[in-house]
Amino acid sequence: MKFQVLSIVGHAPHPLTGELPSPADRLAQVLEVGEEAERLGYDAYAIGERHAGAFLSSSPTVLLGALAARTTRIRLLTGVTVVAILDPVRVAEDYATLDQISRGRVELVIGKGAEAGHFDLFGLDESRQWDLQREKYELLRRLWSEEGVDWQGEFRPPLTKVTTVPRPYDGVPRIWHGSATSLNSPELAARHGDPLFTANAIQPRAAYAKLIAHYREKFEEYGHDPARAHVAAGSGGLLIADTAEQAVSRYREVYEAKVRQTFKPHLEGRAGYNTPFRTIEDAITDGPQLIGSPQQIIDKILGFHEAYRHDLQSVTVDGFGLSTAEQVETLARFAEEIAPVVRKEAPSTLWESGSLGE
C-alpha cells in the first residue's frame, strides 16, 4: 500500500470555537503539512480544486508549485482537477509546467467536481457535465501525448496543428479518474486504461465497491491488462487516539459539530453530498472515516483493501479543525504505527520502477 495526504483547503470556522484563520495562514499551513508529509515518508501529497463554498483551493497549481519548490521526492497529485469546467489547453500547459518544475512528480486526478455551483460560475450547463468531462479529458490526453494536434469538438473552438508547451517532463503524467457516485467516471477510466480514484469519503463502502467492480470489469473488456487496473481510495478524515474509548471521548464533539456544519440541506437526497454517518460511533463502525485506535484504523484500511483491492490510500488531517502541530502529530503516528503494518499486509507495486505499477 502507498499513502497520500490530501487537502481540499477548507476554510470554514472551527466547528466548536468558531475561530477562522486568515487565508494566508491557512495556505501556509497546507504547505507546512505538505513538507512534513515528505519528511515522514508519505508517497504523495494532493491538493483539491474547489470554486464554490468555504475553500481556498481554486488554484491548486499555485499551491502545488510552491510545494514543488519545498520538496524533492514526494509525488504531487490533485484531488480533483475539475477538468469539466476548465480549458484543456490551459490544463495541459499549467500542469506540464508544474511537472517540469517538480522534475516529473505530477499526476492528475480528474473529475467533474463535488460542488454543484461551479458549472454556473463558469457559464456551463450542469446537465452536460459528463459530456464536458469526457470531451475535455480526451483532448487533454491528446495534447500531452501528441504534437501538432488537429481537433474539433463541441465545447471549445477547433485546434489546428497545436503543440502545447512546455511538454511534460518525462512522458505523459499518469491521469487518475476521480469516482464518487456515477458509473461514468469508472467507464471513462476503463475505456482508456487509466487508474481509478474512489472518493470513499461519505457513502457506505458498498456504494464505492460497486463502482470499482464496474471499473475492473470494463477495464478487462476494453482489452487492458487487469494488472494495470490500479485503484486508490480516499477517506473521510483521520483522527487517532490510544484506544477506541479515548477516540470517542476526544473527538465526538468536533466530529458531530463538523457534520452539522457541512450539511447541505438543498442537496439532501443526492448521493455523495451529505454523510449518513451522523454520530462518531456510526463513523467508526461503518463510515469511511479513519477514527479510533491505531489497530482500529489498520483493520478498517485492510477492510477497504479487501473490498477495493486498492494500491493507494489517501488520508486527510485538516478537516476537523486540528492545529498544524496536531495535524503533524497525527500524520507522524499514522506513519509510525499504522502505515508499516498496512504496507506489509497489502503490498503494492504502484510507483515502483520496473513494475506494472511504475
N, C-alpha and C positions, 0 to 999 in steps of 0.2 A: 504494500500500500504506500502511496505517496500522499503528502499532506500539503494543503494550501490554506492560507489565511485570506479571507475575503472581507472587504469593507465596502458598503454602499454609501458610506459617508453620511449617515443620518445626522440631522441637525434639529432635533426636537428637544424641548425642555426635559431635564431629568424627570423620569416618571414619578419620583417621590418628592424631590426637593424643588422642582421647577427651575433649577439653575440651567443656564444656557451659555455655553462658551462662545466667544466671538468666532466668526468664520475663520479668521487667521489662526486662532489657537486650535480649532477643530481640525483644520487641514494639516497643521504642524503635527498634531497627534497621530494622524494617519501615516504620515511619513516616518515618524519616530518608531511606530509599531512595525512598519514595514522593514526598517533597518534591523530591529530586534528579531523579526521573524527570520531574516537571513542568518543572523548570529546564532540563533537557536537551532538551525538546521532544517527549517521548513523548505519544501521543494519549490513553492510558488507563492506569490502574493498577487491578489486580484483586486481591482477597483471596479465597482459597478458604474452604471450610467443611468441617471435619472434626470428628467427635465421638468418634473412637477412634484409637489409635495415638499416635505421637510428634509431635503437632502442638499448636499453640496458637491454632487458628483456629475455635474453637467459636462465637465471637461476632463474625462479620465486620461486622455493623452498627456495633458499637462501634469497631472499628479504622477502618472507612471514615468514621465520623462524626468521629473525631479527624483523619483525613487531610483531610476536607472543610474543617475549620477552619483547616488549614495551607496550603491550596492555593486557587487561584481559577479555574483553567482546565481542568485535566486531568479526563477522564471517569473515573467511579468505577464499576467493574464487580465482579461476583462470579465465583467460579470453582471450584465452582458453589455456588449456593444449593440446598440439598438439600430441595427442596420436598416430596419424597415422605414425609419424616418430620415435616414442620412443619405448623402450623395456618395455612391460607391467610389467615385474618383477621389473625393476628399478622404474617405476612409483608407483607400489604398495608399495615398500619399502620406497621411499622418502616421499610420501605424508602420509603414515601411521606414519612415524617418526614425521612429522610436526603435524599430528593430535594428537599424544601423547604430544608433547611439548606444544601445544595450549589447551590441555585437551578437545578435541572434537569439535573444532571450524572450521574444514576444510570441504569445499565442492569443488568438481571439476566441471569445465565446460570444456567438451572435444570437440575437433573439429579437422578438417584437417588443420586448419590454413589459414590465409589470405595472406601469402606471397608465390608467385609462386616458389621461388628459393630454398625453404628448402628441397624439395624432392631430388634434385640433390646433395645438400650439404651432405645429409645422405646416398647417394648412392641408392636411391629408385626411382621407376618408378612412375612418377606423374599420368600416365594414370590408375594406380591401386589404387589411393588414397582412394576411397570408400571401396574397399576390405580390404586395410590396416586398415582403421579406424574401420570397423566392427569387423574384427578378433581380433585386439589388444584390443578394448574395451571389447569384450566378455571374453577375457582371464583375463583382469584386474578385471572384475566383479567377476569371479570365484576365483581369487587369494585373494580377500578381503572377500568373503562370505564363502569360503571352506578352509579346511586344507587337506594336503595330496593330492594335485591336480595332476591327470594324464591328460595330454593334448598333442594333436598333431595338428599342423596347417601348413599353407603354408609359413609363413614369419619369423619363428624363429625355433630353434631346439626344439624337443619334451621335455616335462617335465614329470618326474616320481616322484610321492609322494612328491610334493613340497609344503611346507608351508612357505610363506614369513614372515619375521619378521622385525620390530615389527608388531603385529596385530594392526588394528585401535583401537582408544581409547575406543569407546563405540558403537560397531556395525559398519556396513558398512557406510562410509560417503555418503551423497547424491551426485549423479553424474548427472549434467545437460548436455544437448546436445546443443552445440552452432549451430545456424542455420542462414545462411545468404542468400544463393542463390539456394539451391537444396532441393528437397524433400527427399534426402537420410537421412539427419540427423533427420528430423521430423519422418520419418518412423522408424528409429532405436530406437529413444526415445520412440515412441508409443509402439513398439513391447515389450519393456522391462518395460514399465510402469514408465518411468523416466520423469522428467520435461524438458521443452524446454526453451532455452535462445535465443531469437531472436536478431540478431545484431542491427537492427533498427538504422543504422548509416549512410547509404549512399543512398539507393534506396528510391523510393516513398513508402508511407505507404501501398498501396495496394499489393505490392510485398511481404511484410512480412506477411500481413494479410492472404494471400493465403497459405503460408507455415504453419501458425498457425492453420488455418482451417483444413488443411490436417492432422496435428498432432492430433487435437481433435477428428476428425472423426475416424482415425485409432486407437487412444487410446481406444476408446469405443469398436471398432470392435475386438480388441485383448482381450477384456474381463476385462479391468481395470475399476475401479470406476472413472467416469468422474470428480468427486470432487477432485481427486488427480492429475488431469492434470494441474499442475502448469506451468505458463509461466512467464518468465522475459523478459525485453526489455532494450536494450541499448539506446544510444542517440548519436548524432553527435557532442557533445560539449555543455558546459553550459556557457553562458555569460549573466549576469543580469545587467540591468540599471533601473533607476527610471521610465522611460517612453519608449515607442516604438521609439520615435524620438531620444532620447538620446542613445538608443542601436545602432541604425543605425549610428549615428554620431560617437560614441565612438569606434565601433568595425568594421566598414566597411573595413578599410584598412587592418587590421590584418586578418579578415576572408577571404577576397578575395585574399590576398597575400598567405595565407596558402593553399587555393585551388590550386593556381598556383604552389606552391612549391611541393605539394604532387601528382600532376597529373602524371599519368603513361602512357605515350603515347604507350608503347609496349603492354599495356593491354586495350587499348581503345576498347570499344565494349563488353568487358567481364563484366557481371553484378557483382557489389559488389566491384569494384576496384577504380572507379572514380565517384565522386559525380556529378549528373546532376544539382545541385543547386549551380551555379557559383557565383551568387550575394547574398549579405546579405538579400536583400528583398525576393528573392526566398527561401532562407533558412528559414527565419522567417515565411513565408506564407505556404510553402508546405513541407519543408525539415524536417528531424528528429532532427535537431539541436534545442536545447533549448536556444533561444536567444530572449531577449526582457525584458519587464517589468515583475514583479512577476505575475501579473494577466494573461499576455500572456502565460507565462510558465505553470501556473496552467491549463489554458484552453487547452494547447497543450498536457500535460500529460493525462488529462482526455479524450482528444480525442484519444490518444493512447489506453487508457483503454477501451473506447467504441469499438474500433476495435479489440483489442487483449485480453481483459479481463485478464490482467496480474497482478501478485502479487508483483513483484519486479521491480523497476525502477532503472536503472544504470545511473549515471552521470559521466562526465569526465571534469575536470577543467584544465588539463595541456597540452591541445592540441594546444593552441594559443599563447604560449609564455608568459603567465602570471607569475609574480614573485610568490614566495612562499606566501608572505603576501597577494597578490591579490587572489591566489587560496583559501587560508583560508577564506578571506573575502567573496568570492563567495559562498563557502560552508556554511558559517555562515548565510548569507542572505537566502539561499535556505532552511536551517534547520529552520529558524525562521519565514519566510514569506510564504513559498511555501509548504513545507512538511506537516505541520499540517492540512492545508486545504485539500490536496490530501488524506492524511490518513483518514480524516473524510468522504470525498466523495466516496472513493474507498477502503473500509476496506479489509484486507486480514488476513487469519489465518495462513499464512506461518510462520514457526518457533515459533508458539505458542503452548505451552505444552498442551497435551490432545486433540489436534485438528487433523484434517486430514492433516494439513499443517506442523506438527512438524517435 
